[in-house]
Amino acid sequence: MRVLVVGANGKVARYLLSELKNKGHEPVAMVRNEEQGPELRERGASDIVVANLEEDFSHAFASIDAVVFAAGSGPHTGADKTILIDLWGAIKTIQEAEKRGIKRFIMVSSVGTVDPDQGPMNMRHYLVAKRLADDELKRSSLDYTIVRPGPLSNEESTGKVTVSPHFSEITRSITRHDVAKVIAELVDQQHTIGKTFEVLNGDTPIAKVVEQL
């Protein structure tokens, strides 16, 4: 499948490009700056499309079979940028996928979105934006899967995770590379459509965890 990776220059998405390629897909990297293209091609992107979530980016969806929304302003930006990227950018991506008849859609969300009011005050705007974007996706006609990673680390991939609809307590983190591996495993798995889950590093191989979702 030709998979549009929105926010392809992000840390998780950079791993995702190579993981999708390893699975036989054609990752299309959507970036804001064409200068990012050569490096992302080295990481596995089959094609590069220059587009900005804060502008008209409808051209990025041409000849696309699936979408991964991996863009994010980050939890430490101002609420204004979070609304524009994590909420409004996500909603526009969902709407454009529906308009184009692109059914498969994977959202990279976050733990803490089940109840944003319980999150740290300095992250609450981020968690609210992610939650509202998730809810919009659930109301859509798309074949969605929502992945909510725990605290992210830059350590090497373990290849093993644990998942839950909602962890009552977060005692582990998850490597960015392992998040990417989970997403790549999900793309063509029909039984994961309509599923929303949180994911942390754990003791079970990723392929087995996805098989059991």
VEXDODO-485261 format. One record per residue: residue number from 1; x, y, z of N, C-alpha, C, O, CB in turn. Coordinates in pm, whole numbers. Glycine has a CB too. Layout:
N
resi|n.c1|n.c2|n.c3|ca.c1|ca.c2|ca.c3|c.c1|c.c2|c.c3|o.c1|o.c2|o.c3|cb.c1|cb.c2|cb.c3
NUM|X|Y|Z|X|Y|Z|X|Y|Z|X|Y|Z|X|Y|Z .
...
***
This chain:
213
resi|n.c1|n.c2|n.c3|ca.c1|ca.c2|ca.c3|c.c1|c.c2|c.c3|o.c1|o.c2|o.c3|cb.c1|cb.c2|cb.c3
1|84|-120|0|0|0|0|87|125|0|197|127|56|-95|1|122 .
2|36|229|-64|100|360|-56|45|428|69|-73|462|76|75|447|-186 .
3|132|449|167|91|499|298|142|641|317|263|664|319|144|407|412 .
4|51|737|329|89|875|356|121|890|503|36|865|589|-24|972|314 .
5|243|931|533|285|954|671|285|1105|695|374|1176|648|428|893|700 .
6|184|1153|766|170|1295|795|258|1328|915|245|1266|1021|21|1334|822 .
7|347|1425|898|443|1455|1004|564|1365|995|616|1320|1097|378|1442|1140 .
8|608|1337|873|711|1235|850|848|1272|905|934|1184|919|724|1209|704 .
9|870|1398|938|999|1437|993|1006|1421|1144|1109|1450|1205|1030|1579|955 .
10|897|1376|1205|896|1354|1350|978|1232|1389|1014|1151|1304|753|1338|1400 .
11|1008|1221|1516|1099|1116|1562|1041|976|1545|1113|885|1503|1135|1138|1708 .
12|913|957|1577|851|826|1556|838|799|1407|868|689|1361|712|819|1623 .
13|794|899|1331|770|881|1188|896|845|1112|890|770|1014|709|1007|1129 .
14|1010|896|1154|1135|863|1085|1163|713|1093|1208|652|996|1253|942|1145 .
15|1137|655|1207|1148|509|1218|1041|439|1135|1065|336|1073|1137|465|1365 .
16|923|498|1133|810|435|1064|836|418|916|794|319|857|684|516|1085 .
17|904|513|854|930|504|710|1003|374|676|964|304|583|1012|625|663 .
18|1107|343|751|1183|221|722|1103|97|758|1112|-5|689|1315|222|798 .
19|1025|104|866|946|-12|906|836|-43|803|810|-160|774|883|12|1045 .
20|774|59|749|673|38|645|736|-22|520|681|-113|458|601|170|610 .
21|852|30|484|921|-23|367|957|-170|387|944|-250|295|1048|60|338 .
22|1001|-205|507|1036|-343|537|916|-436|527|931|-556|503|1097|-353|676 .
23|796|-381|546|672|-459|537|619|-465|394|513|-524|369|566|-399|629 .
24|691|-405|300|650|-409|161|559|-296|118|506|-298|7|582|-535|135 .
25|541|-195|204|459|-80|169|544|29|101|667|21|99|390|-23|295 .
26|475|129|47|541|244|-13|509|367|71|406|430|51|497|265|-163 .
27|597|401|166|570|518|251|591|649|175|693|669|110|659|516|374 .
28|491|736|184|498|869|123|513|969|237|423|984|318|371|900|35 .
29|626|1036|241|657|1126|353|604|1266|325|646|1331|229|810|1131|378 .
30|512|1311|409|461|1448|399|540|1537|495|540|1516|616|307|1453|431 .
31|608|1637|436|693|1725|515|667|1871|477|613|1899|370|843|1690|495 .
32|706|1960|564|685|2103|538|797|2163|455|777|2266|390|674|2178|669 .
33|913|2100|456|1032|2158|393|1095|2056|299|1131|1946|341|1134|2204|500 .
34|1108|2092|171|1163|1999|73|1307|1960|104|1354|1857|57|1155|2060|-65 .
35|1377|2039|183|1515|2005|219|1522|1881|306|1628|1819|317|1581|2122|291 .
36|1410|1844|368|1407|1723|450|1398|1597|365|1419|1486|415|1290|1729|548 .
37|1365|1613|237|1339|1499|150|1452|1399|136|1429|1280|156|1305|1548|18 .
38|1574|1441|102|1681|1343|81|1707|1252|201|1726|1132|183|1807|1415|46 .
39|1707|1308|321|1731|1225|439|1618|1125|459|1642|1009|495|1746|1312|563 .
40|1493|1169|436|1381|1079|456|1375|970|350|1328|859|377|1251|1157|456 .
41|1423|1000|232|1436|894|131|1536|788|177|1515|669|158|1479|953|-6 .
42|1644|832|238|1743|738|291|1683|652|401|1725|538|422|1865|813|343 .
43|1585|707|471|1520|634|580|1409|541|531|1353|464|609|1462|732|681 .
44|1378|548|402|1282|452|347|1165|511|272|1085|435|217|1230|371|454 .
45|1153|643|266|1041|703|195|1049|673|47|1154|692|-15|1037|855|218 .
46|939|626|-11|933|602|-154|914|732|-230|968|751|-339|821|504|-188 .
47|836|822|-170|810|952|-230|805|1058|-121|783|1027|-4|677|951|-311 .
48|827|1182|-162|819|1297|-72|712|1392|-125|708|1420|-245|958|1370|-60 .
49|626|1440|-37|530|1542|-76|544|1658|22|539|1639|143|383|1485|-77 .
50|560|1778|-33|576|1897|50|439|1958|74|369|1996|-21|673|2000|-16 .
51|399|1966|201|267|2018|235|269|2066|379|350|2019|460|158|1910|214 .
52|181|2158|410|176|2222|542|37|2203|602|-63|2242|541|212|2373|532 .
53|31|2144|720|-98|2121|786|-174|2250|814|-296|2249|831|-77|2047|916 .
54|-103|2361|820|-168|2489|848|-217|2558|721|-269|2670|726|-73|2580|923 .
55|-199|2491|607|-244|2544|480|-325|2436|407|-367|2338|469|-124|2593|393 .
56|-346|2453|277|-414|2351|198|-314|2240|165|-214|2265|98|-475|2413|68 .
57|-340|2120|212|-249|2008|186|-321|1894|116|-276|1779|123|-187|1959|317 .
58|-430|1923|50|-511|1819|-14|-434|1744|-123|-462|1627|-149|-636|1881|-73 .
59|-337|1811|-186|-261|1746|-294|-180|1627|-243|-140|1541|-322|-169|1846|-361 .
60|-155|1621|-113|-73|1513|-57|-144|1378|-62|-79|1275|-46|-36|1545|86 .
61|-274|1377|-84|-353|1253|-76|-370|1183|-210|-438|1081|-217|-489|1284|-19 .
62|-311|1236|-315|-324|1174|-447|-260|1035|-449|-146|1018|-406|-259|1263|-554 .
63|-335|936|-498|-284|798|-514|-239|736|-382|-141|662|-379|-169|796|-612 .
64|-311|765|-274|-279|713|-141|-379|605|-101|-499|618|-128|-277|826|-35 .
65|-330|497|-37|-416|387|6|-446|389|156|-549|336|199|-352|255|-30 .
66|-358|450|235|-375|454|380|-302|576|434|-211|628|371|-321|323|447 .
67|-346|621|553|-289|741|614|-248|710|757|-322|646|832|-391|859|611 .
68|-129|756|794|-86|755|934|-67|900|977|16|971|920|47|671|955 .
69|-145|944|1075|-128|1080|1127|-30|1074|1244|-65|1033|1354|-265|1143|1171 .
70|94|1116|1216|200|1113|1318|250|1252|1350|352|1268|1416|315|1026|1271 .
71|178|1353|1304|220|1491|1330|187|1530|1473|93|1478|1534|152|1588|1231 .
72|264|1623|1526|237|1672|1660|317|1797|1689|434|1807|1653|267|1565|1762 .
73|253|1890|1755|323|2013|1793|412|1989|1914|501|2069|1943|224|2125|1821 .
74|385|1879|1985|459|1852|2109|386|1908|2229|318|2010|2218|600|1910|2101 .
75|399|1843|2344|324|1885|2463|371|2015|2525|305|2069|2614|332|1779|2565 .
76|485|2067|2479|540|2185|2543|525|2312|2459|577|2417|2495|686|2163|2573 .
77|455|2301|2347|428|2421|2268|306|2493|2325|238|2441|2413|405|2386|2118 .
78|280|2611|2274|164|2685|2319|35|2621|2271|34|2544|2174|171|2827|2271 .
79|-73|2653|2340|-202|2594|2305|-244|2632|2164|-313|2555|2097|-308|2639|2405 .
80|-204|2750|2118|-244|2793|1983|-189|2699|1878|-262|2658|1788|-197|2936|1956 .
81|-61|2664|1885|-1|2573|1788|-57|2432|1803|-76|2362|1704|152|2571|1805 .
82|-84|2390|1925|-141|2258|1948|-278|2246|1882|-309|2144|1821|-153|2229|2098 .
83|-360|2349|1893|-492|2348|1830|-478|2338|1678|-552|2263|1613|-571|2475|1868 .
84|-384|2413|1622|-369|2416|1476|-316|2284|1420|-358|2242|1313|-276|2528|1437 .
85|-225|2218|1493|-163|2096|1442|-233|1971|1493|-285|1892|1415|-15|2093|1481 .
86|-234|1952|1623|-283|1827|1682|-434|1810|1673|-484|1698|1670|-241|1819|1826 .
87|-506|1921|1669|-652|1912|1659|-700|1945|1519|-753|1857|1451|-717|2006|1760 .
88|-685|2068|1476|-739|2109|1348|-669|2039|1232|-733|1999|1135|-728|2260|1332 .
89|-537|2024|1242|-464|1951|1138|-511|1807|1127|-527|1755|1017|-315|1955|1166 .
90|-534|1743|1241|-583|1605|1241|-722|1597|1181|-751|1507|1102|-583|1548|1383 .
91|-810|1690|1219|-947|1689|1167|-948|1708|1016|-1021|1639|945|-1032|1798|1234 .
92|-866|1800|966|-859|1821|822|-806|1697|750|-849|1666|639|-771|1943|791 .
93|-712|1627|813|-659|1504|754|-767|1397|746|-780|1328|645|-539|1453|834 .
94|-844|1384|853|-956|1288|855|-1056|1322|746|-1100|1235|671|-1025|1288|993 .
95|-1093|1447|737|-1192|1489|638|-1143|1468|495|-1221|1427|408|-1228|1635|659 .
96|-1016|1496|470|-962|1478|335|-955|1330|298|-982|1293|183|-823|1542|323 .
97|-920|1245|394|-919|1101|369|-1059|1052|332|-1076|974|239|-865|1024|492 .
98|-1160|1099|406|-1298|1061|374|-1336|1109|235|-1396|1035|157|-1395|1119|479 .
99|-1303|1233|205|-1335|1292|76|-1274|1212|-38|-1335|1197|-144|-1288|1437|70 .
100|-1154|1162|-18|-1081|1089|-122|-1116|941|-126|-1071|869|-216|-933|1106|-101 .
101|-1193|895|-29|-1226|753|-25|-1112|665|24|-1108|546|-5|-1268|707|-160 .
102|-1020|725|100|-910|649|159|-958|596|294|-977|675|387|-780|738|175 .
103|-978|468|306|-1045|414|424|-952|391|544|-989|422|657|-1111|285|389 .
104|-832|339|520|-746|298|633|-676|420|691|-612|497|620|-641|193|588 .
105|-689|436|823|-636|554|891|-586|512|1028|-661|455|1108|-744|667|902 .
106|-460|541|1056|-404|514|1188|-364|646|1253|-290|726|1195|-281|418|1179 .
107|-414|668|1372|-386|789|1450|-285|761|1559|-303|669|1639|-516|846|1511 .
108|-178|839|1562|-83|832|1673|-127|934|1777|-111|1055|1757|66|858|1625 .
109|-183|886|1886|-238|971|1990|-146|969|2112|-24|978|2096|-381|925|2029 .
110|-200|958|2231|-118|961|2352|-194|903|2470|-317|913|2477|-73|1105|2385 .
111|-121|840|2562|-183|807|2691|-223|939|2758|-167|1044|2728|-86|723|2783 .
112|-320|931|2846|-367|1051|2913|-489|1112|2848|-549|1205|2902|-259|1151|2920 .
113|-526|1062|2730|-639|1119|2658|-774|1062|2703|-879|1116|2670|-622|1097|2510 .
114|-770|952|2779|-895|898|2833|-961|1001|2924|-1083|1019|2920|-870|766|2910 .
115|-880|1068|3005|-931|1172|3094|-827|1284|3104|-747|1285|3197|-964|1114|3236 .
116|-829|1378|3010|-728|1485|3011|-726|1567|3139|-622|1623|3174|-752|1576|2895 .
117|-838|1575|3209|-842|1653|3332|-750|1597|3440|-712|1668|3533|-983|1659|3385 .
118|-713|1471|3426|-623|1409|3523|-476|1425|3487|-388|1386|3564|-656|1263|3537 .
119|-449|1482|3370|-312|1500|3326|-247|1622|3388|-316|1705|3447|-306|1509|3177 .
120|-115|1634|3374|-44|1751|3426|-99|1879|3362|-134|1880|3244|107|1739|3399 .
121|-107|1985|3439|-166|2109|3390|-95|2160|3265|-158|2212|3174|-164|2215|3498 .
122|38|2145|3261|112|2198|3146|96|2114|3020|139|2155|2912|259|2208|3181 .
123|33|1997|3033|7|1912|2916|-140|1902|2881|-177|1834|2786|62|1774|2940 .
124|-224|1969|2958|-367|1947|2943|-418|1990|2805|-502|1922|2746|-442|2021|3051 .
125|-368|2104|2755|-413|2148|2623|-378|2045|2515|-454|2025|2421|-352|2284|2588 .
126|-263|1982|2529|-217|1880|2435|-307|1756|2443|-349|1703|2340|-70|1841|2463 .
127|-336|1711|2564|-419|1592|2582|-563|1616|2535|-625|1526|2478|-419|1550|2729 .
128|-614|1735|2559|-749|1769|2512|-754|1767|2360|-847|1712|2301|-792|1908|2565 .
129|-653|1827|2295|-649|1829|2148|-643|1687|2093|-714|1655|1997|-528|1909|2099 .
130|-560|1603|2151|-549|1465|2106|-681|1391|2127|-724|1314|2040|-435|1393|2179 .
131|-744|1412|2240|-871|1343|2268|-980|1385|2169|-1053|1300|2118|-917|1372|2412 .
132|-990|1513|2142|-1092|1561|2049|-1066|1509|1907|-1160|1475|1835|-1096|1714|2049 .
133|-939|1503|1868|-906|1448|1736|-942|1299|1730|-996|1252|1630|-756|1468|1706 .
134|-912|1226|1837|-949|1084|1842|-1100|1067|1829|-1148|981|1755|-900|1019|1972 .
135|-1175|1149|1901|-1321|1139|1897|-1375|1169|1757|-1470|1105|1712|-1384|1235|1999 .
136|-1314|1266|1690|-1354|1298|1553|-1330|1179|1461|-1413|1149|1374|-1279|1422|1501 .
137|-1218|1113|1478|-1187|996|1397|-1287|884|1422|-1331|816|1329|-1045|947|1425 .
138|-1322|864|1547|-1419|759|1581|-1556|785|1519|-1629|691|1488|-1433|747|1732 .
139|-1591|911|1500|-1720|945|1440|-1718|937|1288|-1822|943|1223|-1762|1085|1481 .
140|-1600|923|1231|-1587|923|1086|-1627|787|1027|-1660|693|1100|-1442|958|1046 .
141|-1623|780|896|-1653|655|825|-1527|574|797|-1534|472|727|-1725|684|695 .
142|-1412|618|850|-1285|555|817|-1262|426|895|-1318|404|1002|-1174|652|845 .
143|-1178|341|839|-1135|218|905|-1015|252|992|-900|238|950|-1100|104|800 .
144|-1042|298|1112|-937|357|1195|-882|259|1299|-948|163|1339|-990|479|1265 .
145|-760|288|1340|-701|233|1462|-631|348|1531|-558|425|1468|-601|113|1431 .
146|-652|361|1662|-592|469|1740|-490|409|1835|-523|326|1919|-700|550|1818 .
147|-365|453|1821|-254|405|1904|-216|515|2002|-185|627|1961|-130|362|1817 .
148|-218|483|2131|-187|581|2235|-61|538|2310|-69|468|2410|-307|596|2333 .
149|56|581|2261|181|542|2328|195|608|2464|141|716|2489|301|578|2240 .
150|270|540|2552|305|598|2681|422|694|2666|454|735|2554|338|489|2782 .
151|486|729|2776|603|817|2771|707|762|2674|739|643|2679|665|835|2911 .
152|758|846|2587|847|803|2480|994|812|2521|1034|902|2594|823|886|2355 .
153|1073|715|2473|1217|718|2498|1291|699|2366|1235|654|2267|1257|607|2601 .
154|1418|735|2367|1503|721|2249|1592|598|2257|1688|586|2181|1588|845|2231 .
155|1563|508|2348|1644|388|2361|1622|295|2241|1531|316|2162|1610|314|2492 .
156|1706|195|2229|1694|101|2117|1566|19|2129|1516|-6|2239|1817|9|2111 .
157|1515|-21|2015|1395|-103|2010|1413|-232|2088|1518|-296|2082|1356|-133|1865 .
158|1309|-270|2163|1307|-399|2230|1230|-502|2150|1251|-622|2164|1247|-385|2370 .
159|1139|-454|2064|1055|-544|1986|943|-607|2066|872|-694|2016|1139|-651|1926 .
160|928|-563|2193|825|-622|2279|743|-514|2347|797|-412|2391|889|-715|2384 .
161|611|-536|2356|522|-436|2412|411|-502|2494|396|-624|2495|461|-349|2301 .
162|335|-417|2560|212|-458|2624|106|-353|2592|137|-235|2582|230|-475|2778 .
163|-18|-396|2576|-125|-303|2539|-243|-319|2635|-259|-421|2701|-171|-327|2393 .
164|-323|-214|2640|-444|-214|2720|-536|-104|2668|-487|-3|2618|-412|-194|2871 .
165|-667|-122|2679|-757|-10|2647|-722|114|2730|-732|227|2682|-904|-51|2670 .
166|-682|89|2854|-640|199|2942|-563|143|3061|-616|63|3138|-764|281|2992 .
167|-438|183|3075|-358|143|3190|-397|231|3310|-395|354|3300|-206|155|3160 .
168|-430|168|3420|-467|245|3539|-346|315|3598|-360|415|3669|-531|154|3644 .
169|-227|262|3569|-104|322|3618|5|305|3512|24|196|3458|-60|258|3754 .
170|75|413|3482|182|408|3384|315|388|3457|365|479|3523|185|537|3297 .
171|371|268|3444|496|237|3515|612|215|3418|725|193|3461|477|113|3602 .
172|583|220|3287|687|198|3188|677|305|3079|578|378|3070|676|56|3126 .
173|781|313|2999|780|399|2881|774|309|2758|752|188|2770|906|493|2878 .
174|793|366|2640|803|288|2518|900|361|2424|896|484|2414|663|268|2451 .
175|985|286|2357|1078|350|2265|1003|399|2141|903|339|2099|1190|252|2225 .
176|1051|507|2085|990|560|1962|995|457|1849|903|446|1769|1060|690|1919 .
177|1105|383|1845|1119|281|1741|1014|172|1757|960|124|1657|1259|219|1744 .
178|984|133|1879|882|30|1900|742|81|1867|658|4|1820|886|-18|2045 .
179|715|209|1890|587|266|1847|575|252|1695|470|213|1644|575|415|1890 .
180|683|285|1624|683|274|1479|659|131|1433|586|107|1337|815|326|1422 .
181|720|36|1502|701|-105|1466|557|-149|1487|503|-225|1406|795|-193|1547 .
182|495|-102|1593|354|-134|1617|268|-81|1503|183|-152|1449|307|-75|1752 .
183|289|44|1466|209|105|1360|227|30|1229|129|0|1161|247|253|1342 .
184|351|-1|1193|377|-73|1069|308|-209|1068|263|-255|963|527|-91|1048 .
185|301|-272|1183|237|-403|1194|85|-392|1176|20|-486|1131|269|-467|1329 .
186|29|-276|1212|-116|-256|1210|-174|-227|1073|-289|-261|1046|-152|-145|1302 .
187|-96|-166|986|-150|-102|866|-243|-193|786|-352|-150|747|-38|-57|778 .
188|-203|-316|761|-287|-403|678|-355|-514|758|-391|-618|704|-204|-465|568 .
189|-372|-491|888|-439|-589|974|-586|-547|994|-616|-458|1073|-366|-601|1111 .
190|-673|-613|922|-814|-574|923|-881|-592|1059|-975|-520|1093|-890|-653|819 .
191|-833|-688|1137|-898|-715|1265|-874|-605|1368|-936|-604|1474|-850|-848|1319 .
192|-782|-512|1338|-756|-402|1432|-838|-278|1402|-828|-177|1473|-608|-367|1430 .
193|-920|-284|1299|-1005|-170|1265|-1105|-145|1377|-1169|-238|1427|-1080|-193|1130 .
194|-1117|-18|1416|-1209|20|1522|-1151|5|1662|-1221|26|1761|-1332|-61|1512 .
195|-1024|-33|1671|-961|-54|1802|-886|73|1846|-826|144|1765|-864|-175|1796 .
196|-892|99|1977|-815|206|2040|-743|145|2159|-805|80|2243|-908|327|2085 .
197|-612|166|2167|-539|104|2277|-417|186|2315|-361|260|2234|-496|-38|2241 .
198|-376|172|2441|-253|229|2491|-143|124|2481|-170|4|2490|-269|280|2638 .
199|-19|170|2463|91|75|2443|215|122|2518|252|239|2514|121|58|2293 .
200|278|27|2584|404|49|2656|498|-66|2621|454|-168|2570|381|57|2812 .
201|626|-50|2647|716|-163|2633|677|-270|2733|639|-242|2846|863|-120|2653 .
202|688|-393|2689|647|-505|2774|730|-628|2745|849|-619|2716|500|-536|2755 .
203|664|-744|2752|737|-871|2743|693|-958|2625|743|-1070|2609|720|-947|2870 .
204|601|-908|2542|547|-989|2434|587|-932|2298|578|-811|2278|394|-998|2445 .
205|632|-1015|2205|670|-965|2073|556|-887|2007|439|-922|2021|713|-1082|1984 .
206|593|-783|1937|493|-692|1878|397|-766|1785|277|-744|1792|563|-579|1800 .
207|448|-852|1699|360|-921|1605|254|-1003|1679|139|-1009|1636|441|-1011|1511 .
208|291|-1066|1789|197|-1147|1865|93|-1059|1934|-25|-1094|1938|271|-1232|1968 .
209|137|-945|1987|43|-853|2052|-60|-804|1951|-179|-804|1981|118|-734|2115 .
210|-15|-763|1834|-108|-714|1732|-203|-826|1688|-322|-802|1666|-29|-657|1610 .
211|-151|-945|1675|-235|-1060|1636|-348|-1083|1736|-456|-1129|1698|-149|-1187|1623 .
212|-322|-1053|1862|-420|-1081|1968|-513|-962|1999|-600|-973|2085|-346|-1121|2095 .
213|-496|-850|1930|-581|-734|1956|-728|-765|1924|-814|-679|1940|-533|-613|1874 .
***
